[in-house]
Amino acid sequence: MAIERTPGGTVIFTGPHIETVRLIALKGALRLEASGMRRRGRSALALAREASGLKARTAAEMLPKFVAWLDARLVAADLVEE
């Protein structure tokens, strides 16, 4: 995973793992939504459903499913150890 830092301090993710970083950020958004926080635009639940293909009615119901799916994806991509 290529991580670059600009002189101003901005962090930029480049390379083939941009989607992985987006999914990890989505996991955090889903965790916040499950605890009751709201966001503007599409819900984290809707984005997680679209990204993973999993079915759930609430963010709290989706969170453990999404975490397991993401962990399996990261292990399969050899980005983390089992």
Secondary structure, 3 states (H helix, E strand, C coil): CEEEECCCCCEEEECCCHHHHHHHHHHHHHHHHHCCCCCCCCCHHHHHHHHHCCCCCCHHHHHHHHHHHHHHHHHHCCCCCC
